[in-house]
Amino acid sequence: MIEPHSVPAVLLMLAGALTAAKLLGELAQRIGQPAVLGELVAGVLVGPSVLAAVDPSVPSIHIVAEIGIIILLFEIGLETKLKSLLSVGGTATTVALVGVALPFGLGYLVSEIFGLTDLQALVLGAALTATSVGITARVLSDLGRLQDAESQVVLGAAVIDDIVGLVILAVVTTLVAGGELTVTGVSITTLIAFGFVAAALLLGRVIVPPLFKLIDKLGDETTVAIMGVVVALYLAVAADAVGSAMIIGAFSAGLLFAPTEHAAAIEKGVVRLGHFFVPVFFVSVGAAVDVRTFADPQVLAIGGLLILVAIVGKFLAGYAPVWFKGRKAVIGVGMIPRGEVGLIFAQMGLASGVLDAGLYAALTLMVMVTTFVAPPVLKAMLGDSGARPPAGGDRPGELMSDI
């Protein structure tokens, strides 16, 4: 008998996760949906509450999944033109801030309706704030629409959302632990989160060019790609060390390399690496859902209202920049998924004792539905311009569609 958490057990879970992700990802594409939707469904099916083939709480699986999201955000950063992102900066910031404030307020209102405590309302409202940049970016990449103006707004807003969400998480964590809320504490947290991206880009422009000139002399294209990943990992760790998020560090690394002559070589190596790690992340997101907790009518009632306000709040945020001439509905839909970000808030609330099993289940239901809603809707809205490419393509969006 294989012992739990042993190397053979972890290998079996990885094999099961990749097999399910590939099969259901292919099935999703064959019925005209993005592969990521199939991978999320695969996670639910192989997770502890259904087939119990993959346990995302196992440390080794969790680490592989975290590497997956880091690689995904690095890929997205490599595909993102900083000038394009900055060109929609005002629009993205407006979408992000409205997309934080509106869902938070609506979530707090739902909590009041059900007579929850102020602390519970704060955690539930906070869980609705941050968009899952990983889910949305993967769908847009699958569809080959990352360079659209609407996609750039969504990507920029989602990144800002994550940073603002980290600030809110830090504040809520302090309150849950019995700490005091101070203007100074919030200001420092905010400065660290926003300042890291700028600092990484400025320092990187000084350090990276001479480093890669040396690598050009000593190594080949593969070495260049690996060193790109090394820089991304270092920045991910640095972001975590200063109180930001690892995915922000990885995304910053991608932005740093995107305009360089080494971008193509790094993209080729990193995307192929993502074929293994990225699906494990999406399967883990799905596997974290416990479908057995949805039998309680009150859980379904709270969860249903949270789903409604979560979708409405983010969708309306897409219309906040009235001056933007693009398709605001695409932006609104792109902001809907909560994914791993919402689960972080939910798990924090459960671990601290603020949320009971029922409230945690309601939040999990919200995360699952909002994560599943956006991919097929975006697919329907954006059409087939990102149709499945021939095998062997080298663009990140093309290769990722085969994951």
N, C-alpha and C positions, 0 to 999 in steps of 0.2 A: 504493500500500500504506500502511495506517495504521501509524504508528510507535507502538511500545509506550509507555505512560505519557503519550501525548499527550492533549490534550483530547478529540478524537474517540474515542480508545480508551477513555477513562474514561466518556464518555457511553454508549458501546455496552455497557460492563460494567454500568453502572447500569440501562440499559434491560433488559438480559438478566436482572439480579438481580430487578428489580421484576416483570417479566413472569412469570418462573418462580415467584416468591413468590406472586403473585396466582393463577396457574393452579392450583398445587399446594395453596395455602391453601384455595381454593374446593373443590378435590377432597376435601381432608381433611374439610372441614365437611360435604360431601354424604354422606360415609360415616360421619358421626357422630363425628369427631375434631376437636380444637381446630385452628385454622388454623396455629398455630405449628409443629405437627408437619410439615405440608406445606411450610412455609417452610424448616425445617431440612433436609428431604429435597431440596428444590429447591437448597439450597446445595451439598449433596454432588454432585448431578448436574451443576450448572454450574461446579463448582470445577475446579481445575487437574488433578486426577487422573482426571476423566471427560471432560466436554465442553470444559474449558478456556476457558469463556466469561467467567468471573469469577475474578480473582486477588486474594484478600483481602490479599495482601502489598503491593499497589500503594498507596503513601501516600495518594492521594486517596480510594480506596475505604475504606481503614482509617479515615480521618478521618470520612467519612460514617457508617460503622458505629459509631464511638465517639459521634458526635452522637446516633445512634439510641438507644443504650443510656442516654445521659444524659437524653434526652427521655422514654424509657420509665420510668425511675426517678422523674423529675419527675412524670409522670402518676400513678404509683402513690402517690407521696407526697401528691399532691393528693387522692387517694381515701381516704387512710388517716386515720382519726380517732386523733389522738395519745392521747386518753383511753382509747380501746379498746386501743391498742397497749400503753400503760402498765398497763392492767388485767390483761394477760396477761404482764407483764414477767417475773415469777418463772418462769412456765411456759416462756416463750420462751427465757430465759437458760439454764434447765436443759436444754432440748432442744438449744440451740446448743452448749453446752459438752460434753455427752455426744456430740453429733453431730460434734464435732471430735476429741475424745480417742479414741473407739472406732474410727473409720475410720483414724486415724493409726496407732494401735497395730496394727491388723490389716494395714494396708499395709506397715508395717515388718516384720511377721512374714512376709508373702509374700516380701519382699525377702531375708530371711534364708534362707528355704527354697531360693531359687534362687542362693544364695551371692554376692549382690551386696555391694558395699562399703557401709560405714556411711553415706557421703555420698549414694550412690545411694538407699539405703533411706530416708534422711531426705527426699530430694526426692520420691520416690514416695509416701511416707506423707503428706507435706505436701499433695501434689496431690489427695488424697482428702478433705481437711478442709472446704473451703468450698463451700457450696451456691450454685448460680447463682440469685440472687434474680430476675434478669431473666426467665429461663425460667419459673420457677414462678409468679411474679407475673403474667406474660402469660397463662398457662393459666388461672389462677384468675379473671382478668379476663374472658377469653373465655367462661368458664362462668358469669359473673355471681355469683361466690361470694366476692368479696374481703372482704365484711363478716361472713362466718361467723366464729365464735370460732376454729375450727380454722385458718382462713386467716390470721387475725390472729396466731396463734401461729407459723405457718409464716413469715409475712412478718417478724415481729420476730426470730425465730430466724435466718432467712437473713441479715438485716442484721447481726446480731451475729456470725454466721458469717463474713461478709465482713470485718468489722473484725478479728476474731481471725485470719482468714486472712491479712490484710495484715501483722499482727504476725509471724506465722509466716514469711511471705514475706520480710520484712525480716531476720529472724534467719537464715533459710536462705541468703539472698543474701550476708550477712556471712560465714557459714561457707564458702560456695563460693568467695568471693573471698580466703579465707585469713585472715579476721579472727578475733578472739577473741569468745567468747560471754560477755557480762557481764550481771549482774543489772541494773545501772544502764542499760545500753543497751536491754534488753528493756523495762524499766519506762518509759523515756522514749517509746519507740515506742508502747507500749500507751496511755499517757496522752494522747499526741497523737491517736491514732485515736479513742478514746472521747470525748475532750474536745471534739473538733471539732463533733460533732452538738449537744452541749449549748450550746457557745459560739455556734454559728450561730443556734440558736433564741432564745437570750437577747438577742443583739445585734440580730437581725432584728426582734424585737418592739418594739425602740426605734426602729430606722431606717426600717423599711418603712411603717408607718402614715402618717407625715407625707409620705413620698415619694409614696404613692398618693393622698393627698388633693390634692396638687398636680397629679398626672396626671389626676385626675377633672375638674379645672377646665380643663385644657389639651387633653385628648384624649378619644377615644371608646372604645368597648369593645375595638376592635382594638388600640389603643395600650396599654390595660391588659394585654391578653394578651401583647403583645410585651415589655413591661417585666417581666412575670412571668418570661418566658424569659430575659431579660437577667440578672435576679437569680439564676436557676438556673445560668446559665453562669458568672457571677462566683463563686458558691459552689463550683461544680465545680472551677474553677481554684484557688480558695483552698484547697480540700481537698487538691488535688494538691501545692500549694506547701508545705503543712505536713507532707507525708509520708503523708497519708491517700489515699483513692481518690476519683476524680472522681464516681463514681456515688453515693458517700456524701454528697457536697456537693449533688448534684441531688436526692436523696431528702430531704435536710434542707430544701431550698427548698420542696418540695412540702408537707412537714409544716408549714412556716411559713405558707404561704398557705391551707392547707386550712380553718382555722376562720374566715377573713376573709370579708367581703361580696364580695370580688372573685374568690373561688374559682371560681364558675360561669363567669364570663367568661374567666378564664385557662384553665380546663379545655377550654372550647369551642375556643379558638384552638390550644392545645397539642396536643390530640388530632388535630386536622386536620393539623397540622404532622407529627405522628407517622406519618400515612399514607404519607409518603415515606421518612422516615429509619428507622423501626423495622424494617420488613421487610429493609432492607439489612443491619442488624445480624445478624438471624437467618440470613440467607443466608450472611453472612461466617463465622458460627460453623460452619455446615455445610460451607462451601467449604474450611475449614482442614483438613478430614479428607482424608488421602491413602490411598485404599482400596488402592493398590498395595503398601503395606507390610505387608499382612495375610497374605502368602503364607508367611511364615516360621513353622513350627510352634511354636518357642519363644516367638515374639512372641504367638501366639494363646494359648499356655498361661499366660504371665505376664498377658496382658491379660484372659483368662478369670477367673483368680483375683482380679485387681484389681476386675473388675466385680462378682464375688460379694461380696467384702468391702465394696466401696463401697456396694452396695445394702443388705446386711445391717446394716452399721454405722449408716447413716442411718435405716433403717426402725426399728431397735430404739431409736434415740434418741427417736422419737416416743412411746415408752412410758415414757420416763424420768420424766416428771412424773406420778407415780402418783395424785396428787390431782385431776388434770384429768378432768372428767366427759364431755368431748366424744369424738369419734371419733379415737382415737390413731393408727389406721392411716392416716387421711387425712394427719395431720401427718407420719408416717414417709415416706409416698410423696412428699409435697410437698417433702421435704428431699433427695430423691435426686439431682436433676440437678446436674451439675458445670459444664457449659457453658463459658463464656469464662473462668471462674475457674480451672478445672483446666487449661485450655490455657495460661494465663499461667505457671503453675508448670512445665508441660511445656516450653514455649518457653525459659524461663529455664534449665532444666536442660540443654537441648540447646545453647543458645548458650554456656553456660559450659564445655561439654565433659564435664560430669558424666554426662549421659545420651548413649548412642549412638543411632543411628537406630532400632535395634530396640526399645529401652526407650521411646523417644519414641513409636514406633508403638503400643506396648502401652498407654501412657497415653492416647494419642489414641483408641484403641478404647474404653477405659473411659469417657472423656468422652462419646464419641458414643453409646454404648449407654445410659449413665445419663441422658443428655439426652433420648434418644428414648423411654425406658421410661415416664417419669412422665406425660407428657401423656395418652396413651390410658388409663392406669390411673386417673388422677384423673377423667377423663371418665366412666369406667365406675362409679367409686365415688360421684361427686357427681350423676350423672344429668343430666337435660336442663333444669334450672331456668334455666340460662343460655342457652337456645336463641337462635338467631340472631334479632335484633330487626328491626323494620321499618327501612327506609332512612331516614336523617335523624335518628336518635336522637342525643341530646346527651350522654348519660352516657359517660365514658371507656370503661367496659367494653363498652358497646354499640358505640361507634364502632370500638374496637380489634378487635372481632370481624369487622369488614369489611375489615381491612387485608390 
